[in-house]
Amino acid sequence: MTLACRIGVQLPEVERYVPMADYLDLARRAEDAGFDSVWVGDHLLYDLPHGATRGPWEAWTTLAAIAAVTSRVELGPLVASTAFHAPAMLAKQAATVDAISDGRLVLALGAGWNRREFDAFGFPYDRRVSRFAEALTIVHALLRDGRTSYAGQFYAVDDCVLDPRPARDVPLVLGSNSPRMLAIGLPLVDAWNVWWSVYDNSAARFASIKAEVDAAAPAGRTVEATACVLVTLPGGQGRVMGESYDAPVATVTLDSLAEHLQAMAEAGASHLQLVLDPITADSIDAVGRVVSAARAAPRG
């Protein structure tokens, strides 16, 4: 049995400063290395543990640039915070990037979590999940039907028309596995995603969470399971991000990666986004070789 899930890679956020030309080179390198997808975090600002404040490139303009310099890989935000974009404009951005990429966008959506960037850029932090529910309703209607009116507590659109429309149904991914977010998203999305620290970077724990999500899905709906995987390479010193996590997580290295990918696929993951530590051109090449070999290897 060969590896039966798609494999992508997350590009740098604030691990270090990456000039845009180098950033686009990493995206092309991932495509050349055989990855199925490349992903960009939709964040604005982090206060880092050593005291510095650093921000990544803006996600949607970056995705448009990546779409223009690649030809095969899927691409998307991991994940787009609906709080940072008026929902109708988010649908417009998604339709445009999907057109630039000739139908390769995967739209992963979440409510956001990092209060620092909400406050710094003037976005409301309160009732994020309630706001997300309204935003997802509008985005879904525009991307699926091309036209909608909606009047909610936080957002309102009046006979909004998405034109030009995408030539296909852009896949929607829910960037959460919390019960309330699942209740909102599972009736509408095509897949859900879980971050590596949430499921301890463990295939067994992922399988357990997937069973819980499957039980929560509406009857008759099949929603694919996707997950991020932290891969520690030589020189990795831990993720330098604004996030924090206390529980120990399983270590996945180059030597154990193929086995881990197979275990995740057998646990039901249809798409895995690899978070490489460190994330460099050399690490993309090295992991790409392991992924290619894993796909080619026969398994009993």
ZIBELNOR-V751306 format. One record per residue. N is the residue number from 1. OMEGA is omega in radians with two decimals (NA if undefined). Layout:
n=[N;N]
omega=[OMEGA;OMEGA]
This chain:
n=[1;2;3;4;5;6;7;8;9;10;11;12;13;14;15;16;17;18;19;20;21;22;23;24;25;26;27;28;29;30;31;32;33;34;35;36;37;38;39;40;41;42;43;44;45;46;47;48;49;50;51;52;53;54;55;56;57;58;59;60;61;62;63;64;65;66;67;68;69;70;71;72;73;74;75;76;77;78;79;80;81;82;83;84;85;86;87;88;89;90;91;92;93;94;95;96;97;98;99;100;101;102;103;104;105;106;107;108;109;110;111;112;113;114;115;116;117;118;119;120;121;122;123;124;125;126;127;128;129;130;131;132;133;134;135;136;137;138;139;140;141;142;143;144;145;146;147;148;149;150;151;152;153;154;155;156;157;158;159;160;161;162;163;164;165;166;167;168;169;170;171;172;173;174;175;176;177;178;179;180;181;182;183;184;185;186;187;188;189;190;191;192;193;194;195;196;197;198;199;200;201;202;203;204;205;206;207;208;209;210;211;212;213;214;215;216;217;218;219;220;221;222;223;224;225;226;227;228;229;230;231;232;233;234;235;236;237;238;239;240;241;242;243;244;245;246;247;248;249;250;251;252;253;254;255;256;257;258;259;260;261;262;263;264;265;266;267;268;269;270;271;272;273;274;275;276;277;278;279;280;281;282;283;284;285;286;287;288;289;290;291;292;293;294;295;296;297;298;299;300]
omega=[3.12;-3.11;-2.94;3.04;3.11;-3.09;3.08;-3.14;3.07;3.10;-3.06;2.98;-3.12;3.09;3.08;3.05;3.11;3.08;-3.06;3.13;3.10;3.13;3.13;3.05;3.11;3.11;3.11;3.14;3.11;3.09;3.13;-3.12;3.07;3.10;3.14;-3.04;3.00;-2.98;-3.10;3.07;3.09;3.10;-3.03;-3.01;3.03;2.84;-3.04;-3.06;-3.09;3.02;-3.14;3.00;-3.04;3.10;3.07;3.00;3.11;-2.90;-2.96;3.05;3.08;3.11;3.10;3.12;3.11;3.12;-3.08;-3.06;3.05;-3.09;-3.01;-3.00;2.89;3.14;-3.14;3.05;-3.13;-0.15;3.10;3.08;3.12;3.14;-3.07;-3.02;2.95;-2.96;3.12;3.08;3.08;3.07;3.11;3.10;-3.13;3.13;-3.12;3.12;3.09;3.11;3.12;-3.09;-3.09;3.03;-3.11;-3.10;2.90;-3.03;3.08;-3.01;3.06;-3.07;-3.06;-3.07;-2.97;-3.03;-3.11;-3.09;3.04;-3.11;-3.07;-3.07;3.01;3.09;-3.14;-3.11;-3.06;3.02;-3.06;-3.10;3.07;3.08;3.12;-3.11;3.12;-3.13;-3.13;3.11;-3.12;-3.13;-3.12;-3.12;-3.11;-3.11;-3.13;-3.04;3.10;-3.07;3.08;2.89;-3.10;3.07;-3.14;3.13;-3.04;-3.09;3.05;3.01;-3.05;-3.11;3.13;-3.12;3.07;-3.11;0.01;3.06;3.01;3.14;-3.11;3.00;3.11;3.13;3.13;-3.13;3.06;-3.11;-3.13;2.97;3.10;-3.05;-3.10;3.10;3.09;3.13;3.12;-2.94;-3.00;3.08;-2.99;-2.96;3.13;-3.10;3.02;-3.07;3.08;-3.13;-2.99;-3.11;3.13;-3.14;3.03;-3.13;-3.02;3.12;3.14;3.12;3.07;3.14;3.13;3.12;3.13;3.12;3.11;3.14;3.12;-3.14;-3.12;-3.09;3.09;-3.14;3.09;3.14;3.01;-3.13;-3.06;3.11;3.08;-3.07;2.98;-3.13;3.05;3.12;-3.10;-3.12;3.06;-3.10;3.12;-3.10;-3.10;-3.13;3.09;-3.05;3.07;-3.09;3.05;3.09;-3.03;-3.07;3.06;3.12;3.12;3.13;3.07;-3.12;3.07;-3.10;-3.10;-3.00;-3.09;3.13;-3.13;3.11;3.12;3.13;3.12;3.10;3.13;3.09;3.04;3.10;3.11;-3.11;3.13;3.07;-3.08;3.10;-2.98;3.10;0.02;3.10;-3.11;3.08;-3.13;-3.13;3.07;3.13;-3.09;-3.14;3.08;3.12;3.12;-3.14;3.13;3.13;3.13;3.11;-3.06;-3.02;3.06;-3.14;3.13;NA]
